[in-house]
Amino acid sequence: MSVQVKVPTQLRTLTDGASEVSGTGGDVGSLIKDLDASHPGLGERLLDDSGQLRRFVNVYVNDEDVRFLDGLGTTLPEGAQVSIIPAVAGG
């Protein structure tokens, strides 16, 4: 499935400055693999050494947090809007 992915400012150096890129995949995990093939380094910024989403990275599919769905196995409907949002902390 082809989807649009919103890229946060912190990762745009990997997408040649693009704030939105296209990717393909049947689920979030395969989409990240596809994005990493097109934009090397993106995968390691999103996934930890065990292949799971990093704690400080939030991924939304059509405004739904994938952590509350099926994680990397969350299905991507055709035309889905995917947003990568870094967690913000402070004190």
PDB file with one MODEL, atoms N, CA, C and O in Angstrom:
MODEL        1
ATOM      1  N   MET A   1       0.826  -1.176   0.000  1.00  0.00           N
ATOM      2  CA  MET A   1       0.000   0.000   0.000  1.00  0.00           C
ATOM      3  C   MET A   1       0.880   1.253   0.000  1.00  0.00           C
ATOM      4  O   MET A   1       1.883   1.316   0.710  1.00  0.00           O
ATOM      5  N   SER A   2       0.507   2.213  -0.775  1.00  0.00           N
ATOM      6  CA  SER A   2       1.236   3.475  -0.822  1.00  0.00           C
ATOM      7  C   SER A   2       0.627   4.432   0.204  1.00  0.00           C
ATOM      8  O   SER A   2      -0.586   4.632   0.248  1.00  0.00           O
ATOM      9  N   VAL A   3       1.498   5.013   1.026  1.00  0.00           N
ATOM     10  CA  VAL A   3       1.038   5.942   2.060  1.00  0.00           C
ATOM     11  C   VAL A   3       1.933   7.175   2.079  1.00  0.00           C
ATOM     12  O   VAL A   3       3.050   7.154   1.561  1.00  0.00           O
ATOM     13  N   GLN A   4       1.437   8.232   2.674  1.00  0.00           N
ATOM     14  CA  GLN A   4       2.192   9.455   2.887  1.00  0.00           C
ATOM     15  C   GLN A   4       2.672   9.463   4.333  1.00  0.00           C
ATOM     16  O   GLN A   4       1.918   9.133   5.248  1.00  0.00           O
ATOM     17  N   VAL A   5       3.924   9.841   4.528  1.00  0.00           N
ATOM     18  CA  VAL A   5       4.526   9.846   5.856  1.00  0.00           C
ATOM     19  C   VAL A   5       5.002  11.253   6.183  1.00  0.00           C
ATOM     20  O   VAL A   5       5.810  11.831   5.457  1.00  0.00           O
ATOM     21  N   LYS A   6       4.493  11.798   7.283  1.00  0.00           N
ATOM     22  CA  LYS A   6       4.953  13.107   7.754  1.00  0.00           C
ATOM     23  C   LYS A   6       6.223  12.894   8.569  1.00  0.00           C
ATOM     24  O   LYS A   6       6.257  12.071   9.484  1.00  0.00           O
ATOM     25  N   VAL A   7       7.263  13.646   8.225  1.00  0.00           N
ATOM     26  CA  VAL A   7       8.578  13.484   8.836  1.00  0.00           C
ATOM     27  C   VAL A   7       8.862  14.673   9.750  1.00  0.00           C
ATOM     28  O   VAL A   7       8.730  15.820   9.321  1.00  0.00           O
ATOM     29  N   PRO A   8       9.252  14.421  11.010  1.00  0.00           N
ATOM     30  CA  PRO A   8       9.547  15.533  11.914  1.00  0.00           C
ATOM     31  C   PRO A   8      10.848  16.241  11.509  1.00  0.00           C
ATOM     32  O   PRO A   8      11.696  15.672  10.821  1.00  0.00           O
ATOM     33  N   THR A   9      10.975  17.459  11.942  1.00  0.00           N
ATOM     34  CA  THR A   9      12.137  18.279  11.613  1.00  0.00           C
ATOM     35  C   THR A   9      13.449  17.574  11.916  1.00  0.00           C
ATOM     36  O   THR A   9      14.395  17.674  11.135  1.00  0.00           O
ATOM     37  N   GLN A  10      13.523  16.862  13.036  1.00  0.00           N
ATOM     38  CA  GLN A  10      14.760  16.206  13.457  1.00  0.00           C
ATOM     39  C   GLN A  10      15.233  15.135  12.473  1.00  0.00           C
ATOM     40  O   GLN A  10      16.419  14.804  12.458  1.00  0.00           O
ATOM     41  N   LEU A  11      14.348  14.596  11.663  1.00  0.00           N
ATOM     42  CA  LEU A  11      14.719  13.524  10.736  1.00  0.00           C
ATOM     43  C   LEU A  11      14.804  13.981   9.282  1.00  0.00           C
ATOM     44  O   LEU A  11      15.103  13.176   8.400  1.00  0.00           O
ATOM     45  N   ARG A  12      14.551  15.233   9.029  1.00  0.00           N
ATOM     46  CA  ARG A  12      14.515  15.714   7.641  1.00  0.00           C
ATOM     47  C   ARG A  12      15.873  15.753   6.966  1.00  0.00           C
ATOM     48  O   ARG A  12      15.952  15.844   5.741  1.00  0.00           O
ATOM     49  N   THR A  13      16.942  15.686   7.746  1.00  0.00           N
ATOM     50  CA  THR A  13      18.268  15.595   7.108  1.00  0.00           C
ATOM     51  C   THR A  13      18.392  14.277   6.347  1.00  0.00           C
ATOM     52  O   THR A  13      19.186  14.174   5.412  1.00  0.00           O
ATOM     53  N   LEU A  14      17.616  13.274   6.741  1.00  0.00           N
ATOM     54  CA  LEU A  14      17.643  11.975   6.075  1.00  0.00           C
ATOM     55  C   LEU A  14      16.712  11.912   4.867  1.00  0.00           C
ATOM     56  O   LEU A  14      16.801  10.983   4.065  1.00  0.00           O
ATOM     57  N   THR A  15      15.817  12.895   4.731  1.00  0.00           N
ATOM     58  CA  THR A  15      14.869  12.921   3.617  1.00  0.00           C
ATOM     59  C   THR A  15      15.131  14.108   2.696  1.00  0.00           C
ATOM     60  O   THR A  15      14.226  14.582   2.010  1.00  0.00           O
ATOM     61  N   ASP A  16      16.361  14.581   2.685  1.00  0.00           N
ATOM     62  CA  ASP A  16      16.745  15.746   1.869  1.00  0.00           C
ATOM     63  C   ASP A  16      15.862  16.955   2.138  1.00  0.00           C
ATOM     64  O   ASP A  16      15.562  17.735   1.235  1.00  0.00           O
ATOM     65  N   GLY A  17      15.450  17.100   3.397  1.00  0.00           N
ATOM     66  CA  GLY A  17      14.674  18.255   3.810  1.00  0.00           C
ATOM     67  C   GLY A  17      13.177  18.123   3.622  1.00  0.00           C
ATOM     68  O   GLY A  17      12.429  19.031   3.984  1.00  0.00           O
ATOM     69  N   ALA A  18      12.721  17.002   3.059  1.00  0.00           N
ATOM     70  CA  ALA A  18      11.289  16.830   2.801  1.00  0.00           C
ATOM     71  C   ALA A  18      10.521  16.623   4.100  1.00  0.00           C
ATOM     72  O   ALA A  18      10.932  15.840   4.957  1.00  0.00           O
ATOM     73  N   SER A  19       9.407  17.326   4.238  1.00  0.00           N
ATOM     74  CA  SER A  19       8.572  17.185   5.425  1.00  0.00           C
ATOM     75  C   SER A  19       7.571  16.044   5.272  1.00  0.00           C
ATOM     76  O   SER A  19       6.951  15.623   6.249  1.00  0.00           O
ATOM     77  N   GLU A  20       7.415  15.547   4.054  1.00  0.00           N
ATOM     78  CA  GLU A  20       6.514  14.437   3.781  1.00  0.00           C
ATOM     79  C   GLU A  20       7.101  13.594   2.656  1.00  0.00           C
ATOM     80  O   GLU A  20       7.558  14.125   1.643  1.00  0.00           O
ATOM     81  N   VAL A  21       7.084  12.288   2.840  1.00  0.00           N
ATOM     82  CA  VAL A  21       7.596  11.369   1.831  1.00  0.00           C
ATOM     83  C   VAL A  21       6.567  10.261   1.599  1.00  0.00           C
ATOM     84  O   VAL A  21       5.689  10.032   2.432  1.00  0.00           O
ATOM     85  N   SER A  22       6.684   9.591   0.478  1.00  0.00           N
ATOM     86  CA  SER A  22       5.823   8.453   0.172  1.00  0.00           C
ATOM     87  C   SER A  22       6.555   7.169   0.513  1.00  0.00           C
ATOM     88  O   SER A  22       7.779   7.090   0.412  1.00  0.00           O
ATOM     89  N   GLY A  23       5.796   6.171   0.915  1.00  0.00           N
ATOM     90  CA  GLY A  23       6.367   4.869   1.198  1.00  0.00           C
ATOM     91  C   GLY A  23       5.340   3.791   0.924  1.00  0.00           C
ATOM     92  O   GLY A  23       4.158   4.073   0.730  1.00  0.00           O
ATOM     93  N   THR A  24       5.811   2.543   0.910  1.00  0.00           N
ATOM     94  CA  THR A  24       4.905   1.429   0.685  1.00  0.00           C
ATOM     95  C   THR A  24       5.117   0.379   1.760  1.00  0.00           C
ATOM     96  O   THR A  24       6.192   0.268   2.349  1.00  0.00           O
ATOM     97  N   GLY A  25       4.067  -0.385   1.997  1.00  0.00           N
ATOM     98  CA  GLY A  25       4.138  -1.477   2.956  1.00  0.00           C
ATOM     99  C   GLY A  25       2.745  -1.860   3.397  1.00  0.00           C
ATOM    100  O   GLY A  25       1.833  -1.034   3.434  1.00  0.00           O
ATOM    101  N   GLY A  26       2.598  -3.123   3.730  1.00  0.00           N
ATOM    102  CA  GLY A  26       1.312  -3.605   4.204  1.00  0.00           C
ATOM    103  C   GLY A  26       1.075  -3.307   5.666  1.00  0.00           C
ATOM    104  O   GLY A  26      -0.060  -3.297   6.141  1.00  0.00           O
ATOM    105  N   ASP A  27       2.192  -3.056   6.391  1.00  0.00           N
ATOM    106  CA  ASP A  27       2.100  -2.714   7.811  1.00  0.00           C
ATOM    107  C   ASP A  27       3.207  -1.727   8.156  1.00  0.00           C
ATOM    108  O   ASP A  27       4.056  -1.416   7.321  1.00  0.00           O
ATOM    109  N   VAL A  28       3.193  -1.240   9.383  1.00  0.00           N
ATOM    110  CA  VAL A  28       4.149  -0.210   9.799  1.00  0.00           C
ATOM    111  C   VAL A  28       5.593  -0.722   9.707  1.00  0.00           C
ATOM    112  O   VAL A  28       6.482   0.011   9.273  1.00  0.00           O
ATOM    113  N   GLY A  29       5.826  -1.962  10.110  1.00  0.00           N
ATOM    114  CA  GLY A  29       7.174  -2.517  10.052  1.00  0.00           C
ATOM    115  C   GLY A  29       7.732  -2.552   8.642  1.00  0.00           C
ATOM    116  O   GLY A  29       8.881  -2.166   8.426  1.00  0.00           O
ATOM    117  N   SER A  30       6.941  -3.008   7.675  1.00  0.00           N
ATOM    118  CA  SER A  30       7.416  -3.049   6.291  1.00  0.00           C
ATOM    119  C   SER A  30       7.542  -1.646   5.712  1.00  0.00           C
ATOM    120  O   SER A  30       8.397  -1.408   4.859  1.00  0.00           O
ATOM    121  N   LEU A  31       6.710  -0.719   6.159  1.00  0.00           N
ATOM    122  CA  LEU A  31       6.847   0.672   5.726  1.00  0.00           C
ATOM    123  C   LEU A  31       8.185   1.243   6.188  1.00  0.00           C
ATOM    124  O   LEU A  31       8.868   1.920   5.419  1.00  0.00           O
ATOM    125  N   ILE A  32       8.561   0.978   7.429  1.00  0.00           N
ATOM    126  CA  ILE A  32       9.838   1.490   7.940  1.00  0.00           C
ATOM    127  C   ILE A  32      11.004   0.902   7.148  1.00  0.00           C
ATOM    128  O   ILE A  32      11.970   1.610   6.863  1.00  0.00           O
ATOM    129  N   LYS A  33      10.932  -0.368   6.791  1.00  0.00           N
ATOM    130  CA  LYS A  33      11.978  -0.985   5.957  1.00  0.00           C
ATOM    131  C   LYS A  33      12.058  -0.295   4.603  1.00  0.00           C
ATOM    132  O   LYS A  33      13.150  -0.024   4.104  1.00  0.00           O
ATOM    133  N   ASP A  34      10.898  -0.010   4.004  1.00  0.00           N
ATOM    134  CA  ASP A  34      10.857   0.673   2.716  1.00  0.00           C
ATOM    135  C   ASP A  34      11.432   2.083   2.831  1.00  0.00           C
ATOM    136  O   ASP A  34      12.203   2.513   1.973  1.00  0.00           O
ATOM    137  N   LEU A  35      11.057   2.801   3.888  1.00  0.00           N
ATOM    138  CA  LEU A  35      11.581   4.153   4.095  1.00  0.00           C
ATOM    139  C   LEU A  35      13.088   4.137   4.288  1.00  0.00           C
ATOM    140  O   LEU A  35      13.791   5.014   3.788  1.00  0.00           O
ATOM    141  N   ASP A  36      13.590   3.133   5.018  1.00  0.00           N
ATOM    142  CA  ASP A  36      15.030   3.041   5.255  1.00  0.00           C
ATOM    143  C   ASP A  36      15.779   2.748   3.957  1.00  0.00           C
ATOM    144  O   ASP A  36      16.902   3.216   3.774  1.00  0.00           O
ATOM    145  N   ALA A  37      15.170   1.978   3.058  1.00  0.00           N
ATOM    146  CA  ALA A  37      15.800   1.698   1.766  1.00  0.00           C
ATOM    147  C   ALA A  37      15.894   2.975   0.917  1.00  0.00           C
ATOM    148  O   ALA A  37      16.876   3.188   0.207  1.00  0.00           O
ATOM    149  N   SER A  38      14.861   3.815   1.004  1.00  0.00           N
ATOM    150  CA  SER A  38      14.835   5.072   0.244  1.00  0.00           C
ATOM    151  C   SER A  38      15.609   6.190   0.928  1.00  0.00           C
ATOM    152  O   SER A  38      16.150   7.079   0.271  1.00  0.00           O
ATOM    153  N   HIS A  39      15.655   6.135   2.255  1.00  0.00           N
ATOM    154  CA  HIS A  39      16.290   7.180   3.056  1.00  0.00           C
ATOM    155  C   HIS A  39      17.166   6.509   4.122  1.00  0.00           C
ATOM    156  O   HIS A  39      16.774   6.416   5.286  1.00  0.00           O
ATOM    157  N   PRO A  40      18.355   6.042   3.715  1.00  0.00           N
ATOM    158  CA  PRO A  40      19.222   5.288   4.633  1.00  0.00           C
ATOM    159  C   PRO A  40      19.453   6.021   5.961  1.00  0.00           C
ATOM    160  O   PRO A  40      19.705   7.225   6.000  1.00  0.00           O
ATOM    161  N   GLY A  41      19.358   5.244   7.043  1.00  0.00           N
ATOM    162  CA  GLY A  41      19.548   5.790   8.375  1.00  0.00           C
ATOM    163  C   GLY A  41      18.248   6.043   9.106  1.00  0.00           C
ATOM    164  O   GLY A  41      18.228   6.153  10.331  1.00  0.00           O
ATOM    165  N   LEU A  42      17.161   6.135   8.355  1.00  0.00           N
ATOM    166  CA  LEU A  42      15.868   6.409   8.983  1.00  0.00           C
ATOM    167  C   LEU A  42      15.438   5.248   9.880  1.00  0.00           C
ATOM    168  O   LEU A  42      14.917   5.466  10.974  1.00  0.00           O
ATOM    169  N   GLY A  43      15.653   4.032   9.423  1.00  0.00           N
ATOM    170  CA  GLY A  43      15.263   2.864  10.202  1.00  0.00           C
ATOM    171  C   GLY A  43      15.944   2.807  11.557  1.00  0.00           C
ATOM    172  O   GLY A  43      15.300   2.521  12.567  1.00  0.00           O
ATOM    173  N   GLU A  44      17.240   3.075  11.585  1.00  0.00           N
ATOM    174  CA  GLU A  44      17.958   3.010  12.866  1.00  0.00           C
ATOM    175  C   GLU A  44      17.574   4.143  13.806  1.00  0.00           C
ATOM    176  O   GLU A  44      17.759   4.029  15.018  1.00  0.00           O
ATOM    177  N   ARG A  45      17.051   5.215  13.274  1.00  0.00           N
ATOM    178  CA  ARG A  45      16.569   6.305  14.127  1.00  0.00           C
ATOM    179  C   ARG A  45      15.201   5.995  14.718  1.00  0.00           C
ATOM    180  O   ARG A  45      14.836   6.541  15.759  1.00  0.00           O
ATOM    181  N   LEU A  46      14.437   5.117  14.058  1.00  0.00           N
ATOM    182  CA  LEU A  46      13.097   4.774  14.518  1.00  0.00           C
ATOM    183  C   LEU A  46      13.052   3.491  15.342  1.00  0.00           C
ATOM    184  O   LEU A  46      12.237   3.364  16.257  1.00  0.00           O
ATOM    185  N   LEU A  47      13.928   2.539  15.018  1.00  0.00           N
ATOM    186  CA  LEU A  47      13.904   1.238  15.672  1.00  0.00           C
ATOM    187  C   LEU A  47      15.127   1.032  16.554  1.00  0.00           C
ATOM    188  O   LEU A  47      16.217   1.504  16.233  1.00  0.00           O
ATOM    189  N   ASP A  48      14.942   0.322  17.671  1.00  0.00           N
ATOM    190  CA  ASP A  48      16.069   0.017  18.554  1.00  0.00           C
ATOM    191  C   ASP A  48      16.778  -1.254  18.065  1.00  0.00           C
ATOM    192  O   ASP A  48      16.425  -1.800  17.020  1.00  0.00           O
ATOM    193  N   ASP A  49      17.762  -1.714  18.812  1.00  0.00           N
ATOM    194  CA  ASP A  49      18.556  -2.874  18.417  1.00  0.00           C
ATOM    195  C   ASP A  49      17.741  -4.159  18.331  1.00  0.00           C
ATOM    196  O   ASP A  49      18.128  -5.091  17.627  1.00  0.00           O
ATOM    197  N   SER A  50      16.620  -4.217  19.041  1.00  0.00           N
ATOM    198  CA  SER A  50      15.776  -5.411  19.002  1.00  0.00           C
ATOM    199  C   SER A  50      14.723  -5.325  17.893  1.00  0.00           C
ATOM    200  O   SER A  50      13.906  -6.234  17.745  1.00  0.00           O
ATOM    201  N   GLY A  51      14.737  -4.238  17.113  1.00  0.00           N
ATOM    202  CA  GLY A  51      13.802  -4.086  16.011  1.00  0.00           C
ATOM    203  C   GLY A  51      12.446  -3.523  16.394  1.00  0.00           C
ATOM    204  O   GLY A  51      11.506  -3.560  15.600  1.00  0.00           O
ATOM    205  N   GLN A  52      12.340  -3.000  17.610  1.00  0.00           N
ATOM    206  CA  GLN A  52      11.090  -2.394  18.080  1.00  0.00           C
ATOM    207  C   GLN A  52      11.190  -0.868  17.998  1.00  0.00           C
ATOM    208  O   GLN A  52      12.285  -0.310  17.933  1.00  0.00           O
ATOM    209  N   LEU A  53      10.040  -0.212  18.002  1.00  0.00           N
ATOM    210  CA  LEU A  53      10.053   1.253  18.004  1.00  0.00           C
ATOM    211  C   LEU A  53      10.791   1.770  19.231  1.00  0.00           C
ATOM    212  O   LEU A  53      10.603   1.273  20.341  1.00  0.00           O
ATOM    213  N   ARG A  54      11.621   2.761  19.017  1.00  0.00           N
ATOM    214  CA  ARG A  54      12.315   3.382  20.148  1.00  0.00           C
ATOM    215  C   ARG A  54      11.281   4.022  21.077  1.00  0.00           C
ATOM    216  O   ARG A  54      10.221   4.466  20.635  1.00  0.00           O
ATOM    217  N   ARG A  55      11.609   4.061  22.371  1.00  0.00           N
ATOM    218  CA  ARG A  55      10.672   4.599  23.365  1.00  0.00           C
ATOM    219  C   ARG A  55      10.261   6.034  23.078  1.00  0.00           C
ATOM    220  O   ARG A  55       9.128   6.424  23.361  1.00  0.00           O
ATOM    221  N   PHE A  56      11.172   6.821  22.519  1.00  0.00           N
ATOM    222  CA  PHE A  56      10.901   8.237  22.314  1.00  0.00           C
ATOM    223  C   PHE A  56      10.341   8.554  20.928  1.00  0.00           C
ATOM    224  O   PHE A  56      10.246   9.721  20.548  1.00  0.00           O
ATOM    225  N   VAL A  57       9.970   7.518  20.174  1.00  0.00           N
ATOM    226  CA  VAL A  57       9.394   7.720  18.843  1.00  0.00           C
ATOM    227  C   VAL A  57       7.943   7.242  18.864  1.00  0.00           C
ATOM    228  O   VAL A  57       7.654   6.114  19.263  1.00  0.00           O
ATOM    229  N   ASN A  58       7.051   8.103  18.435  1.00  0.00           N
ATOM    230  CA  ASN A  58       5.642   7.757  18.334  1.00  0.00           C
ATOM    231  C   ASN A  58       5.263   7.731  16.861  1.00  0.00           C
ATOM    232  O   ASN A  58       5.623   8.633  16.105  1.00  0.00           O
ATOM    233  N   VAL A  59       4.541   6.702  16.458  1.00  0.00           N
ATOM    234  CA  VAL A  59       4.079   6.587  15.080  1.00  0.00           C
ATOM    235  C   VAL A  59       2.556   6.501  15.112  1.00  0.00           C
ATOM    236  O   VAL A  59       1.976   5.707  15.853  1.00  0.00           O
ATOM    237  N   TYR A  60       1.932   7.328  14.300  1.00  0.00           N
ATOM    238  CA  TYR A  60       0.471   7.371  14.214  1.00  0.00           C
ATOM    239  C   TYR A  60       0.040   7.002  12.805  1.00  0.00           C
ATOM    240  O   TYR A  60       0.641   7.443  11.826  1.00  0.00           O
ATOM    241  N   VAL A  61      -1.002   6.192  12.709  1.00  0.00           N
ATOM    242  CA  VAL A  61      -1.625   5.864  11.431  1.00  0.00           C
ATOM    243  C   VAL A  61      -3.034   6.438  11.491  1.00  0.00           C
ATOM    244  O   VAL A  61      -3.861   6.014  12.298  1.00  0.00           O
ATOM    245  N   ASN A  62      -3.288   7.404  10.629  1.00  0.00           N
ATOM    246  CA  ASN A  62      -4.594   8.080  10.623  1.00  0.00           C
ATOM    247  C   ASN A  62      -4.989   8.520  12.035  1.00  0.00           C
ATOM    248  O   ASN A  62      -6.105   8.267  12.488  1.00  0.00           O
ATOM    249  N   ASP A  63      -4.061   9.176  12.716  1.00  0.00           N
ATOM    250  CA  ASP A  63      -4.267   9.757  14.051  1.00  0.00           C
ATOM    251  C   ASP A  63      -4.408   8.733  15.176  1.00  0.00           C
ATOM    252  O   ASP A  63      -4.803   9.099  16.283  1.00  0.00           O
ATOM    253  N   GLU A  64      -4.096   7.465  14.924  1.00  0.00           N
ATOM    254  CA  GLU A  64      -4.145   6.430  15.958  1.00  0.00           C
ATOM    255  C   GLU A  64      -2.719   5.986  16.281  1.00  0.00           C
ATOM    256  O   GLU A  64      -1.969   5.609  15.381  1.00  0.00           O
ATOM    257  N   ASP A  65      -2.346   6.029  17.548  1.00  0.00           N
ATOM    258  CA  ASP A  65      -1.023   5.611  17.997  1.00  0.00           C
ATOM    259  C   ASP A  65      -0.876   4.109  17.796  1.00  0.00           C
ATOM    260  O   ASP A  65      -1.677   3.335  18.320  1.00  0.00           O
ATOM    261  N   VAL A  66       0.150   3.680  17.034  1.00  0.00           N
ATOM    262  CA  VAL A  66       0.314   2.254  16.740  1.00  0.00           C
ATOM    263  C   VAL A  66       0.614   1.439  17.990  1.00  0.00           C
ATOM    264  O   VAL A  66       0.409   0.225  17.987  1.00  0.00           O
ATOM    265  N   ARG A  67       1.094   2.070  19.059  1.00  0.00           N
ATOM    266  CA  ARG A  67       1.354   1.334  20.302  1.00  0.00           C
ATOM    267  C   ARG A  67       0.054   0.801  20.912  1.00  0.00           C
ATOM    268  O   ARG A  67       0.072  -0.176  21.661  1.00  0.00           O
ATOM    269  N   PHE A  68      -1.061   1.438  20.595  1.00  0.00           N
ATOM    270  CA  PHE A  68      -2.357   0.998  21.095  1.00  0.00           C
ATOM    271  C   PHE A  68      -3.114   0.173  20.057  1.00  0.00           C
ATOM    272  O   PHE A  68      -4.258  -0.225  20.279  1.00  0.00           O
ATOM    273  N   LEU A  69      -2.465  -0.077  18.924  1.00  0.00           N
ATOM    274  CA  LEU A  69      -3.036  -0.933  17.887  1.00  0.00           C
ATOM    275  C   LEU A  69      -2.209  -2.223  17.871  1.00  0.00           C
ATOM    276  O   LEU A  69      -2.160  -2.931  18.877  1.00  0.00           O
ATOM    277  N   ASP A  70      -1.568  -2.534  16.759  1.00  0.00           N
ATOM    278  CA  ASP A  70      -0.751  -3.745  16.654  1.00  0.00           C
ATOM    279  C   ASP A  70       0.731  -3.432  16.502  1.00  0.00           C
ATOM    280  O   ASP A  70       1.479  -4.236  15.946  1.00  0.00           O
ATOM    281  N   GLY A  71       1.167  -2.263  16.995  1.00  0.00           N
ATOM    282  CA  GLY A  71       2.578  -1.902  16.919  1.00  0.00           C
ATOM    283  C   GLY A  71       3.071  -1.909  15.485  1.00  0.00           C
ATOM    284  O   GLY A  71       2.418  -1.366  14.594  1.00  0.00           O
ATOM    285  N   LEU A  72       4.234  -2.530  15.263  1.00  0.00           N
ATOM    286  CA  LEU A  72       4.806  -2.577  13.916  1.00  0.00           C
ATOM    287  C   LEU A  72       3.948  -3.403  12.966  1.00  0.00           C
ATOM    288  O   LEU A  72       4.082  -3.282  11.748  1.00  0.00           O
ATOM    289  N   GLY A  73       3.068  -4.238  13.507  1.00  0.00           N
ATOM    290  CA  GLY A  73       2.181  -5.051  12.689  1.00  0.00           C
ATOM    291  C   GLY A  73       0.891  -4.348  12.304  1.00  0.00           C
ATOM    292  O   GLY A  73       0.024  -4.950  11.670  1.00  0.00           O
ATOM    293  N   THR A  74       0.752  -3.082  12.679  1.00  0.00           N
ATOM    294  CA  THR A  74      -0.459  -2.326  12.348  1.00  0.00           C
ATOM    295  C   THR A  74      -0.619  -2.229  10.834  1.00  0.00           C
ATOM    296  O   THR A  74       0.282  -1.766  10.134  1.00  0.00           O
ATOM    297  N   THR A  75      -1.753  -2.662  10.346  1.00  0.00           N
ATOM    298  CA  THR A  75      -2.053  -2.655   8.911  1.00  0.00           C
ATOM    299  C   THR A  75      -2.198  -1.222   8.405  1.00  0.00           C
ATOM    300  O   THR A  75      -2.745  -0.353   9.083  1.00  0.00           O
ATOM    301  N   LEU A  76      -1.690  -1.005   7.194  1.00  0.00           N
ATOM    302  CA  LEU A  76      -1.783   0.310   6.554  1.00  0.00           C
ATOM    303  C   LEU A  76      -2.797   0.269   5.419  1.00  0.00           C
ATOM    304  O   LEU A  76      -2.545  -0.356   4.389  1.00  0.00           O
ATOM    305  N   PRO A  77      -3.936   0.925   5.593  1.00  0.00           N
ATOM    306  CA  PRO A  77      -4.888   0.986   4.482  1.00  0.00           C
ATOM    307  C   PRO A  77      -4.340   1.888   3.370  1.00  0.00           C
ATOM    308  O   PRO A  77      -3.558   2.802   3.631  1.00  0.00           O
ATOM    309  N   GLU A  78      -4.750   1.626   2.152  1.00  0.00           N
ATOM    310  CA  GLU A  78      -4.324   2.449   1.019  1.00  0.00           C
ATOM    311  C   GLU A  78      -4.619   3.912   1.308  1.00  0.00           C
ATOM    312  O   GLU A  78      -5.715   4.260   1.747  1.00  0.00           O
ATOM    313  N   GLY A  79      -3.633   4.765   1.058  1.00  0.00           N
ATOM    314  CA  GLY A  79      -3.807   6.195   1.244  1.00  0.00           C
ATOM    315  C   GLY A  79      -3.713   6.666   2.686  1.00  0.00           C
ATOM    316  O   GLY A  79      -4.028   7.819   2.981  1.00  0.00           O
ATOM    317  N   ALA A  80      -3.285   5.793   3.586  1.00  0.00           N
ATOM    318  CA  ALA A  80      -3.181   6.169   5.004  1.00  0.00           C
ATOM    319  C   ALA A  80      -2.200   7.324   5.185  1.00  0.00           C
ATOM    320  O   ALA A  80      -1.253   7.483   4.415  1.00  0.00           O
ATOM    321  N   GLN A  81      -2.442   8.107   6.196  1.00  0.00           N
ATOM    322  CA  GLN A  81      -1.521   9.176   6.594  1.00  0.00           C
ATOM    323  C   GLN A  81      -0.763   8.685   7.820  1.00  0.00           C
ATOM    324  O   GLN A  81      -1.365   8.392   8.852  1.00  0.00           O
ATOM    325  N   VAL A  82       0.543   8.596   7.706  1.00  0.00           N
ATOM    326  CA  VAL A  82       1.394   8.141   8.802  1.00  0.00           C
ATOM    327  C   VAL A  82       2.197   9.333   9.299  1.00  0.00           C
ATOM    328  O   VAL A  82       2.772  10.078   8.506  1.00  0.00           O
ATOM    329  N   SER A  83       2.233   9.508  10.601  1.00  0.00           N
ATOM    330  CA  SER A  83       2.994  10.613  11.202  1.00  0.00           C
ATOM    331  C   SER A  83       4.012  10.030  12.170  1.00  0.00           C
ATOM    332  O   SER A  83       3.695   9.180  13.002  1.00  0.00           O
ATOM    333  N   ILE A  84       5.254  10.514  12.036  1.00  0.00           N
ATOM    334  CA  ILE A  84       6.313  10.156  12.976  1.00  0.00           C
ATOM    335  C   ILE A  84       6.481  11.366  13.890  1.00  0.00           C
ATOM    336  O   ILE A  84       6.767  12.474  13.434  1.00  0.00           O
ATOM    337  N   ILE A  85       6.298  11.129  15.191  1.00  0.00           N
ATOM    338  CA  ILE A  85       6.346  12.239  16.137  1.00  0.00           C
ATOM    339  C   ILE A  85       7.290  11.884  17.283  1.00  0.00           C
ATOM    340  O   ILE A  85       7.044  10.926  18.015  1.00  0.00           O
ATOM    341  N   PRO A  86       8.369  12.655  17.443  1.00  0.00           N
ATOM    342  CA  PRO A  86       9.264  12.385  18.560  1.00  0.00           C
ATOM    343  C   PRO A  86       8.612  12.776  19.881  1.00  0.00           C
ATOM    344  O   PRO A  86       7.904  13.780  19.962  1.00  0.00           O
ATOM    345  N   ALA A  87       8.854  11.981  20.907  1.00  0.00           N
ATOM    346  CA  ALA A  87       8.327  12.298  22.236  1.00  0.00           C
ATOM    347  C   ALA A  87       9.066  13.511  22.773  1.00  0.00           C
ATOM    348  O   ALA A  87      10.251  13.700  22.500  1.00  0.00           O
ATOM    349  N   VAL A  88       8.369  14.320  23.528  1.00  0.00           N
ATOM    350  CA  VAL A  88       8.941  15.517  24.106  1.00  0.00           C
ATOM    351  C   VAL A  88       8.875  15.368  25.630  1.00  0.00           C
ATOM    352  O   VAL A  88       7.836  15.022  26.192  1.00  0.00           O
ATOM    353  N   ALA A  89       9.998  15.636  26.274  1.00  0.00           N
ATOM    354  CA  ALA A  89      10.036  15.548  27.734  1.00  0.00           C
ATOM    355  C   ALA A  89      10.731  16.791  28.276  1.00  0.00           C
ATOM    356  O   ALA A  89      11.499  17.448  27.573  1.00  0.00           O
ATOM    357  N   GLY A  90      10.463  17.082  29.467  1.00  0.00           N
ATOM    358  CA  GLY A  90      11.102  18.249  30.074  1.00  0.00           C
ATOM    359  C   GLY A  90      10.696  18.356  31.521  1.00  0.00           C
ATOM    360  O   GLY A  90       9.894  17.578  32.037  1.00  0.00           O
ATOM    361  N   GLY A  91      11.264  19.321  32.138  1.00  0.00           N
ATOM    362  CA  GLY A  91      10.888  19.417  33.550  1.00  0.00           C
ATOM    363  C   GLY A  91      11.360  20.685  34.166  1.00  0.00           C
ATOM    364  O   GLY A  91      11.125  20.921  35.351  1.00  0.00           O
TER     365      GLY A  91
ENDMDL
END
